[in-house]
Amino acid sequence: KGAVMYGAMNWCKYTQAQRGMFGNSFKYLDYREFNELDGIKTTPTWVINGKWNENVQSFESLASLTGCKL
């Protein structure tokens, strides 16, 4: 659905927690390091339909933002 998660996997416990929520399915996400997009100040940041959503997102929140069903 075009969602991109920007984070800092090596040192950010919140990015690591978000990855952990997805378990083995994390490989299907479009994950990029935060320095690939200027302006990222909080990790993780999800960019969905041009809107920035900062911090760890619940599955319910991501489903609502992307239109995907749980």
C-alpha positions as CSV (number, residue, x, y, z in Angstrom):
1,K,0.0,0.0,0.0
2,G,3.0,2.3,-0.3
3,A,3.8,2.6,3.4
4,V,7.5,3.2,4.2
5,M,9.0,2.8,7.7
6,Y,12.0,4.9,8.5
7,G,14.0,3.9,11.5
8,A,17.4,3.4,13.1
9,M,17.6,-0.4,13.6
10,N,21.1,-0.4,15.0
11,W,20.5,1.8,18.0
12,C,16.8,2.8,18.4
13,K,14.9,0.5,20.8
14,Y,11.6,1.8,19.4
15,T,12.5,0.9,15.8
16,Q,13.6,-2.5,17.1
17,A,10.3,-2.9,19.0
18,Q,8.3,-2.0,15.9
19,R,10.2,-4.6,13.9
20,G,9.6,-7.2,16.7
21,M,5.8,-6.6,16.4
22,F,6.0,-7.9,12.8
23,G,8.2,-10.9,13.6
24,N,9.1,-12.9,10.4
25,S,6.7,-10.7,8.3
26,F,9.0,-7.7,8.8
27,K,10.8,-8.7,5.5
28,Y,7.7,-7.7,3.6
29,L,7.8,-4.1,4.8
30,D,9.5,-1.3,2.9
31,Y,12.0,-0.4,5.6
32,R,14.6,2.3,5.2
33,E,17.2,4.0,7.5
34,F,16.1,7.4,8.8
35,N,19.0,9.2,7.0
36,E,17.5,8.3,3.6
37,L,14.8,11.0,4.1
38,D,15.6,14.5,5.2
39,G,13.7,15.8,8.1
40,I,13.2,12.6,10.1
41,K,13.6,13.5,13.7
42,T,11.8,10.6,15.4
43,T,12.2,6.9,14.8
44,P,10.4,5.0,13.7
45,T,8.5,7.3,11.3
46,W,6.0,5.8,8.9
47,V,5.3,7.7,5.7
48,I,1.9,6.7,4.3
49,N,0.2,8.5,1.5
50,G,2.6,11.5,2.0
51,K,1.7,11.8,5.7
52,W,4.3,11.3,8.4
53,N,3.3,9.2,11.4
54,E,5.9,9.3,14.1
55,N,6.6,6.7,16.8
56,V,5.6,3.0,17.1
57,Q,2.3,2.4,15.4
58,S,-0.2,-0.3,16.4
59,F,-1.5,-2.8,13.9
60,E,-4.9,-1.2,14.2
61,S,-3.4,2.3,13.4
62,L,-1.4,1.0,10.4
63,A,-4.5,-0.8,9.1
64,S,-6.5,2.4,9.4
65,L,-3.8,4.5,7.7
66,T,-3.3,2.1,4.8
67,G,-6.8,0.7,4.3
68,C,-5.5,-2.8,4.9
69,K,-7.5,-5.3,6.8
70,L,-6.1,-7.1,9.9
